[in-house]
Amino acid sequence: MRALVPVVSLAALAVLAAPARAFERTRVDTDPDKAVYWRFRVVRVSPAIDTSRDLGADAVQRAVARSIATWNAAAVGCSDLSLVDAGYPGGLTTNLERGMPDMENRIVWREDAWPPEVPAATLALTTLVYRRSSGEIVDADIDFNGVHHLFTDVDDPELAEVDVQNTLTHELGHLIGLAHVEDPEATMYSLSLPGDLAKRTLSEDDRDGLCFIYPEGRLTPAAVRRPGTELSSGCAAAAPGARPLAPLALLFTSLAIARRRRAAPRASSPGGRACASSTGARRRAGPSRAPPRSPR
């Protein structure tokens, strides 16, 4: 049977000076010259809009609609990829829990437990399951970290914490096969400050990536690895209270979970490198919240 591999993209976003760089594609873990992609150009997502304790279902629904519309608008004139809200998912388990892929691309808030192997500073996490033989994505789920972060939907940066639309727009980029870039102006930049709303919209590089991977009326081009463009798929959130001036950033590396299709698969242990942080994550008060992780 063909192997399916879920690749974990950690979501979030701080502003550190870095040279501009064009879009990057997520690569197959065993073949850096092969990139992941969706074979079919209509990709449906299923948001569990009532699973956030910070935001009501209506607010989450609006954020989902706006994030989807942002990517669909960017596709006009160059790409035939279309993201579609398929409605409430049939369940709340995700690829993050290492079960068999259900081919339903779920968006779920985790409010009571967050995987201990994933840094607490991670805002959200996209898990892609793809075929190693081709790079074809067959399932993708997005998990929001409600355990350690407060999500808001306000338009005033001074009142915002972790903006839900900002984060989701970034995560949908991972869902379609884009990796992180070093350009802080791009939506696919891996760092974000509290109150960041800039990633609600796309940069030219983000749109270029969408149009290159899914060109209108043409097949997805093969990936060509560019020397010196190795980037982690990890993300980071800015340190608490670091809104002005140069923030401390939490740095993350990618996790990969290998899985093969079997009649009765077992979840395997995460691979990849360990995560490192320079400070603790922003946390919400409450006895059920996990303690801050110690720097490593």
C-alpha positions in Angstrom: 0.0 0.0 0.0 1.1 3.6 -0.6 2.5 5.4 2.4 0.7 8.4 3.8 2.7 10.9 5.8 1.1 13.7 7.9 3.3 16.7 8.0 2.7 19.1 10.9 2.8 22.8 10.2 2.8 25.0 13.3 0.9 28.2 12.9 1.5 31.6 14.2 3.2 34.6 13.2 6.5 38.3 15.3 8.2 40.8 13.3 11.9 40.2 12.9 14.0 41.8 10.2 14.7 39.3 7.4 15.4 39.5 3.7 12.5 39.2 1.3 12.1 35.8 -0.3 9.6 34.4 -2.8 7.0 31.7 -1.8 8.1 28.3 -0.6 6.3 24.9 -1.1 6.0 22.2 1.6 8.2 19.3 0.6 7.8 15.5 0.9 9.8 14.5 3.9 11.7 11.7 2.1 12.3 13.7 -1.1 13.1 17.5 -0.9 12.7 17.8 -4.7 9.1 16.8 -4.5 6.4 19.2 -3.2 2.9 18.5 -1.9 -0.3 19.6 -3.6 -4.0 18.9 -4.1 -4.8 17.0 -7.2 -8.3 18.4 -7.4 -8.8 22.1 -7.6 -11.9 22.3 -5.2 -10.7 21.9 -1.6 -13.4 21.7 1.0 -12.9 22.6 4.7 -15.2 21.7 7.6 -15.0 24.2 10.5 -16.3 23.2 13.9 -17.5 26.7 14.5 -18.7 26.2 18.0 -15.5 24.7 19.5 -13.9 28.0 20.5 -14.5 29.2 24.1 -13.2 32.7 23.2 -15.5 33.4 20.2 -19.1 32.6 19.4 -20.0 30.4 16.4 -21.0 33.4 14.4 -17.7 35.1 14.9 -15.8 32.0 13.9 -18.0 31.5 10.8 -17.3 35.1 9.7 -13.6 34.6 10.1 -13.7 31.3 8.1 -15.7 33.0 5.3 -13.3 35.9 5.1 -10.2 33.8 5.1 -11.6 31.6 2.4 -12.7 34.6 0.4 -9.2 36.1 0.7 -7.5 33.1 -1.0 -10.3 32.7 -3.6 -10.1 36.3 -4.6 -6.3 36.0 -5.0 -6.9 33.1 -7.4 -9.0 35.2 -9.8 -7.2 35.5 -13.1 -4.4 33.1 -12.5 -5.6 30.0 -10.7 -8.6 27.7 -10.6 -8.1 26.5 -7.0 -11.2 27.1 -4.9 -11.7 26.7 -1.2 -15.2 25.9 -0.1 -16.8 25.8 3.4 -18.3 22.3 3.5 -20.2 22.9 6.8 -19.8 21.3 10.2 -17.5 18.3 10.3 -18.7 14.8 11.0 -16.4 14.6 14.0 -13.8 16.5 16.0 -10.9 14.2 15.8 -8.1 15.4 13.6 -4.8 14.1 12.0 -3.0 15.6 15.0 -4.4 12.7 17.0 -2.9 10.2 14.5 -5.9 8.3 13.6 -6.7 7.1 10.1 -7.3 10.1 7.7 -11.0 10.7 7.2 -10.7 12.8 4.1 -12.6 15.6 5.8 -10.5 18.8 6.2 -11.5 19.8 9.7 -10.9 23.1 11.6 -11.2 22.5 15.3 -10.3 24.4 18.6 -8.4 22.4 21.2 -9.6 23.9 24.6 -8.8 21.2 27.2 -5.6 19.5 26.0 -2.7 20.4 23.7 -0.1 17.8 22.6 2.8 18.0 25.0 5.3 17.5 22.1 4.0 20.7 20.4 5.2 23.9 22.0 2.6 25.8 24.0 3.4 29.0 22.0 2.0 27.4 18.9 -1.2 29.3 17.9 -2.5 26.7 15.5 -1.3 23.7 13.7 -2.0 22.3 10.2 -1.5 18.6 9.6 -1.2 17.5 6.0 -1.5 13.8 5.0 0.0 13.1 1.6 1.3 10.3 -0.6 5.0 10.0 -0.5 5.0 8.6 -4.0 3.5 11.7 -5.6 3.1 14.5 -3.0 -0.6 14.4 -3.4 -2.4 15.7 -0.3 -5.3 13.5 0.7 -6.4 15.1 4.0 -5.6 18.3 6.0 -6.8 19.4 9.4 -6.2 22.6 11.3 -6.1 22.6 15.1 -6.3 25.9 17.1 -4.5 26.1 20.4 -7.2 27.4 22.7 -5.5 25.9 25.7 -2.7 28.5 25.8 -4.0 31.4 23.7 -6.8 33.9 23.7 -8.4 34.4 20.2 -10.2 37.6 19.2 -12.0 38.9 16.1 -11.8 42.7 16.7 -10.5 45.1 14.0 -8.6 47.3 16.4 -5.0 46.0 16.8 -4.7 47.6 20.2 -7.6 45.5 21.5 -6.8 42.3 19.6 -4.9 39.3 21.0 -4.5 36.4 18.6 -6.6 37.3 15.7 -8.6 34.4 14.4 -8.8 35.5 10.8 -5.1 36.4 10.7 -4.2 33.0 12.0 -6.6 31.0 9.8 -5.6 32.8 6.6 -2.0 31.7 7.3 -3.1 28.2 8.1 -5.1 27.9 4.9 -1.8 28.7 3.1 -0.3 25.6 4.7 -3.4 23.6 3.8 -2.9 24.3 0.1 0.8 23.4 0.2 2.7 26.6 1.0 5.5 26.6 3.5 7.0 29.5 5.6 9.0 32.3 4.0 11.4 34.8 5.5 9.6 37.9 4.3 7.9 39.5 7.3 5.4 41.2 5.0 4.0 37.9 3.7 1.1 36.0 5.2 3.2 32.9 5.2 5.8 34.5 7.5 6.1 32.3 10.6 6.0 34.9 13.3 3.3 37.2 14.7 2.8 39.7 17.5 -0.3 40.0 19.6 -2.7 42.3 17.7 -1.3 41.4 14.3 -4.0 41.8 11.6 -1.7 42.2 8.6 -1.9 38.5 7.7 -5.6 38.8 7.0 -4.6 39.8 3.5 -2.0 38.3 1.1 1.2 39.7 -0.2 2.3 39.4 -3.8 4.5 36.4 -2.9 1.6 34.6 -1.3 -0.5 35.0 -4.4 2.4 34.0 -6.6 2.7 30.8 -4.7 -1.0 30.0 -5.1 -0.9 30.7 -8.8 2.2 28.7 -9.4 1.1 25.6 -7.6 -2.4 25.7 -9.1 -2.2 27.4 -12.5 -5.5 27.9 -14.2 -6.2 25.2 -16.8 -2.8 23.6 -16.3 -1.3 20.8 -14.1 0.7 21.6 -11.0 4.4 22.1 -11.9 7.0 19.9 -10.4 8.9 21.3 -7.5 12.5 22.4 -8.1 14.5 22.8 -5.0 16.4 26.1 -4.8 19.8 25.9 -3.0 19.8 27.8 0.3 16.0 27.8 0.7 15.6 25.2 3.4 13.0 26.5 5.8 11.4 25.0 8.8 7.6 24.5 8.7 7.4 25.6 12.3 5.9 28.9 13.5 6.3 31.2 16.4 4.3 33.6 18.5 5.7 36.8 20.0 6.5 37.0 23.6 3.9 38.4 26.0 4.1 42.2 26.3 6.4 42.5 23.3 4.0 44.6 21.1 6.4 47.6 20.7 10.0 47.5 19.6 12.0 44.4 19.0 10.2 41.3 20.5 11.6 38.1 21.7 10.4 35.3 19.5 9.6 31.7 20.2 11.3 29.5 17.6 9.9 26.2 16.4 11.0 23.4 14.2 8.8 21.0 12.2 7.4 17.7 13.4 6.7 14.8 11.0 4.7 11.8 11.9 5.2 8.8 9.6 2.2 6.5 9.0 1.5 3.7 6.6 -1.9 2.6 5.5 -2.8 -0.6 7.2 -6.0 -2.4 8.1 -5.5 -1.5 11.8 -2.9 1.3 11.9 -1.1 2.4 15.0 -0.2 6.0 15.6 3.5 6.5 15.6 5.7 8.8 17.6 6.5 12.3 16.2 9.8 12.7 14.5 11.8 15.8 13.5 13.8 18.0 15.8 13.0 19.3 19.2 11.5 22.7 19.7 13.2 25.6 21.5 11.8 28.7 23.0 13.2 31.9 24.5 10.3 32.6 26.8 7.0 31.2 28.0 3.8 31.4 26.0 0.9 33.8 26.5 -1.6 31.9 28.6 -5.2 32.3 29.7 -6.1 32.0 33.3 -7.8 28.9 34.5 -7.0 25.7 36.4 -7.3 23.6 33.2 -4.5 25.4 31.4 -1.2 23.7 31.0 1.9 25.3 32.8 4.4 27.2 30.7 7.1 25.0 29.0 10.6 25.5 30.2 13.1 26.7 27.7 15.3 24.0 26.2 
